[in-house]
Amino acid sequence: MVKRLNDMTIPELFEAIRSGNQRALARAISFAEDQSLSSHDYRELMGLVFQDQKKSSIAGVTGSPGAGKSTLVSRLVKAWRKEGRKVAILAVDPTSPFSGGALLGDRIRMHDHEGDPGVFIRSMGTRGSLGGLAEACQDAVRLLETAGYDHIIVETVGVGQSELDIMKVADTIILTLYPSGGDLIQAFKAGIMEIADVFVMNKADLPGVEQLKQELEDLLHLTKTDEDWMPPIIQTVATTGEGISALGDAITGHGDWLKQGDGTRRRKDQLHFEVERRLITRLKEELATYMEEAVNGAADEDPYTLADRVYAKWREEEHD
């Protein structure tokens, strides 16, 4: 008798993901999002996934709302599917701080790919996570790699400086701009200019594209480092598909450059960020009880003194 997904053991779930079972993959990503699986089981699953890591191309697409990111991503998917490549999209949407709900509109905008077994689309709410990235995004990317997707695209919310979190997930970071968007200087101030590997000037059929290109080139000279890779500037019109081939070539070119050495460093940096985040999460959980007791019993003490007291008590009881 064939087991239902709900009856799968962790090794069976892992093998189902590895074989390309999209239902098993979706279920595992849900575990990552809501932690509905016990901590031990989830660690067992992700341990298997980590050992089986493949080398997918992971691109992060960021930019302000209105830049046409979703249309651009949809066109990229079509181009890669014509080449026979499997593509996965993680579309990260903002979560309401009041209701906890998310619009998750990217699924609606990418309806052209419905029914294509070579495309996996998943919308994820940020659930209050800073940086425009869902907390479970890194685990979801690893699960998609295990499932054998050649290209993984993480489309993030355009939220300014905190968008820098995309560095912790993607190998190639694509900043999407558009004429009259008024967001180039903001991107420069936020630091996104310095982490972008590819610049896309979308909606290049609108007036002002040459001015935007000149401003971008001027700013690039200010932020240029000694690295060999100089971020290309690609002009696209996502609604017609113009420039999509050049964008695909730029992503491939950057991926090839990473394989020469920088890719290993970037992945190590990402692992560092992830270990740090998990340690902080664990410490916050352990310190929560001590902190509540200290705050409830506080009179007119400053937060520095309270923090010192919480830490001292935690150290004393944990190392007793």
C-alpha positions in Angstrom: 0.0 0.0 0.0 1.4 3.4 -1.0 1.6 5.8 1.9 -0.1 9.1 1.9 2.1 12.2 2.3 0.8 12.6 5.9 2.1 9.2 6.7 5.7 9.7 5.4 8.7 9.2 7.6 11.4 11.9 7.4 13.7 9.8 5.1 10.6 9.1 2.9 9.8 12.7 2.7 13.3 13.6 1.8 13.4 11.0 -1.0 10.1 12.3 -2.3 11.5 15.8 -2.5 14.7 14.5 -4.1 12.6 12.7 -6.8 10.8 15.9 -7.7 7.5 15.4 -5.9 6.1 18.9 -5.8 3.5 18.0 -3.1 6.2 16.8 -0.8 8.3 19.8 -1.6 5.4 22.2 -0.8 4.7 20.4 2.4 8.4 20.7 3.5 8.4 24.4 2.8 5.2 24.7 4.9 7.1 23.0 7.7 9.9 25.6 7.3 7.4 28.4 7.5 5.2 27.4 10.4 7.5 25.0 12.2 4.6 22.5 12.5 7.0 19.6 12.4 8.8 18.8 15.7 12.2 20.4 16.1 13.9 17.0 16.0 12.2 15.9 12.9 12.7 19.2 11.1 16.4 19.1 11.9 16.6 15.5 10.6 15.0 16.6 7.4 17.2 19.6 6.9 20.3 17.6 7.9 19.6 15.2 5.0 18.9 18.2 2.7 22.1 19.9 3.6 24.2 16.8 2.9 22.6 16.5 -0.5 23.1 20.1 -1.6 23.3 20.7 -5.3 24.6 23.7 -7.1 21.5 25.5 -8.4 21.8 29.0 -9.8 20.2 31.3 -7.2 19.2 34.8 -8.3 17.7 37.4 -6.1 15.5 40.0 -7.9 15.0 43.2 -5.9 13.9 46.7 -6.6 11.1 49.1 -5.7 7.4 48.4 -6.2 6.4 49.3 -9.8 9.7 48.3 -11.4 8.1 45.3 -13.0 10.0 42.6 -11.1 7.3 39.9 -11.4 6.9 40.4 -15.2 10.7 40.3 -15.6 10.8 37.1 -13.6 8.0 35.5 -15.6 9.9 36.3 -18.8 13.1 34.8 -17.4 11.2 31.6 -16.5 9.8 31.3 -20.1 13.3 31.7 -21.6 14.8 29.1 -19.3 12.0 26.7 -19.8 12.6 26.9 -23.6 16.1 25.6 -22.8 14.6 22.7 -20.9 15.6 24.0 -17.4 13.6 23.5 -14.3 12.8 26.8 -12.5 11.6 27.6 -9.1 10.3 31.0 -7.8 10.1 32.1 -4.2 8.0 35.3 -4.3 8.3 37.0 -0.9 5.3 39.3 0.0 4.9 41.6 2.9 2.8 40.5 5.8 0.4 42.8 7.5 1.6 43.7 11.1 -2.0 43.8 12.1 -3.8 40.8 10.6 -0.7 38.7 9.9 -2.0 38.1 6.4 -0.1 38.6 3.1 -1.2 39.6 -0.3 0.8 36.9 -2.1 0.0 38.5 -5.4 2.9 37.1 -7.4 1.1 33.8 -7.9 -1.6 35.8 -9.6 0.8 37.6 -11.8 2.6 34.4 -12.9 -0.4 32.5 -13.9 1.2 31.8 -17.4 3.2 29.0 -15.8 0.4 27.1 -14.1 0.3 23.5 -15.1 4.0 23.4 -16.1 5.6 20.6 -14.2 9.0 22.2 -14.7 8.1 25.3 -12.8 7.5 25.6 -9.0 6.1 28.8 -7.7 5.7 29.5 -4.0 4.6 32.8 -2.3 6.0 33.4 1.2 4.9 36.0 3.7 7.6 37.9 5.5 5.7 37.4 8.8 7.4 40.4 10.3 10.9 39.4 9.3 13.2 42.3 8.5 14.9 42.6 5.2 12.0 41.8 3.0 12.8 38.1 3.2 10.8 35.3 4.9 12.5 33.8 7.9 12.3 30.3 6.3 13.6 31.5 2.9 17.1 30.0 3.3 15.6 26.6 4.1 13.2 26.8 1.2 16.1 27.5 -1.2 17.9 24.4 0.1 14.8 22.3 -0.4 14.4 23.5 -3.9 18.1 22.7 -4.6 17.5 19.2 -3.4 14.4 18.9 -5.6 16.7 19.5 -8.6 15.7 22.9 -9.9 18.4 24.4 -12.2 17.4 28.0 -11.5 15.9 29.4 -8.3 14.6 33.0 -8.3 13.9 34.8 -5.0 11.8 37.9 -5.7 11.8 40.2 -2.7 9.8 43.0 -1.4 11.2 46.4 -2.3 11.6 47.8 1.2 14.7 49.9 1.2 17.8 49.4 3.2 16.7 46.2 4.9 16.5 44.6 1.4 20.2 43.9 1.9 19.2 40.6 3.5 19.0 39.2 -0.1 22.8 38.8 0.2 22.2 36.0 2.7 20.4 33.9 0.2 21.2 34.7 -3.5 24.4 34.1 -5.5 23.5 36.7 -8.1 21.7 39.9 -7.0 19.7 41.7 -9.6 18.6 45.3 -8.9 15.6 46.4 -11.0 15.2 50.1 -11.8 13.0 52.0 -14.2 12.9 55.5 -15.7 11.2 58.2 -13.6 11.2 55.7 -10.7 13.1 58.1 -8.6 14.7 55.3 -6.6 18.3 55.3 -7.8 19.6 57.7 -5.2 17.6 55.8 -2.5 19.2 52.6 -3.6 22.6 54.2 -3.4 22.0 55.5 0.1 20.6 52.2 1.2 23.7 50.3 0.1 21.9 48.2 -2.5 24.0 49.6 -5.3 27.1 48.0 -3.6 25.7 44.5 -3.5 24.0 44.3 -6.9 25.7 42.0 -9.4 23.5 42.9 -12.3 21.5 46.1 -12.9 18.3 46.0 -15.0 16.8 49.1 -16.4 13.3 47.8 -17.0 10.6 49.7 -19.0 13.4 50.9 -21.2 10.8 52.1 -23.8 9.8 54.9 -21.5 11.4 58.4 -21.7 14.3 59.0 -19.4 16.1 55.7 -19.9 19.3 57.3 -21.2 19.4 59.7 -18.3 18.9 56.8 -15.9 21.7 54.9 -17.6 24.1 57.8 -17.3 23.3 58.3 -13.6 23.8 54.7 -12.9 27.1 54.6 -14.7 28.3 57.6 -12.6 27.2 56.0 -9.4 28.9 52.7 -10.4 32.2 54.5 -10.7 31.8 55.7 -7.1 31.0 52.2 -5.7 33.4 50.2 -7.9 35.7 47.9 -5.9 38.8 46.0 -6.9 36.9 42.9 -7.8 37.1 41.6 -11.3 33.4 41.6 -11.8 31.9 44.8 -13.1 28.1 44.7 -12.9 26.5 45.0 -16.3 23.6 47.3 -17.1 20.9 45.5 -19.0 18.0 47.4 -20.7 14.8 45.4 -20.8 11.1 45.8 -21.7 9.7 42.9 -19.7 6.2 43.2 -21.2 7.6 42.4 -24.7 10.5 40.2 -23.7 13.1 42.7 -25.0 16.5 42.3 -23.3 15.6 39.0 -21.5 18.1 37.0 -23.4 20.9 39.5 -22.4 19.8 39.3 -18.8 19.9 35.5 -18.8 23.4 35.7 -20.3 24.5 38.2 -17.5 23.2 35.8 -14.8 25.1 32.9 -16.4 28.2 35.0 -16.7 28.1 36.0 -13.1 27.6 32.4 -12.1 30.6 31.4 -14.1 32.7 34.1 -12.4 31.6 32.9 -9.0 32.8 29.4 -9.8 36.3 30.8 -10.2 36.5 31.4 -6.5 34.2 34.1 -5.1 31.2 31.7 -5.0 32.8 29.7 -2.2 33.3 32.8 -0.1 29.8 34.0 -0.7 28.3 30.7 0.4 30.5 30.7 3.5 29.2 34.2 4.3 25.7 33.0 3.9 26.3 30.0 6.2 27.8 32.4 8.8 24.7 34.6 8.6 22.4 31.6 9.0 24.2 30.1 12.0 24.2 33.6 13.6 20.5 34.0 13.0 19.7 30.6 14.5 21.8 31.2 17.5 20.1 34.5 18.1 16.7 32.9 17.8 17.6 30.2 20.2 19.1 32.6 22.7 16.0 34.8 22.5 13.8 31.8 23.3 15.9 30.9 26.3 16.1 34.5 27.6 12.4 35.2 27.1 11.4 34.0 30.6 14.2 35.8 32.4 13.4 39.0 30.5 9.7 38.9 31.3 10.5 38.5 35.0 13.0 41.4 35.0 10.6 43.8 33.1 7.6 42.9 35.3 9.6 43.5 38.4 11.3 46.7 37.2 10.7 50.0 38.9 12.6 52.9 37.4 15.6 50.9 36.2 17.1 51.7 32.8 17.1 49.0 30.1 20.9 48.6 30.3 20.7 47.5 33.9 17.8 45.2 33.2 19.6 43.6 30.3 22.7 43.1 32.4 20.5 41.4 35.1 18.8 39.1 32.6 22.1 38.1 31.1 23.7 37.5 34.5 20.8 35.4 35.7 20.7 33.3 32.5 24.4 32.7 32.8 24.2 31.7 36.4 21.3 29.2 35.9 22.5 27.8 32.6 26.0 27.2 33.9 25.1 26.1 37.4 
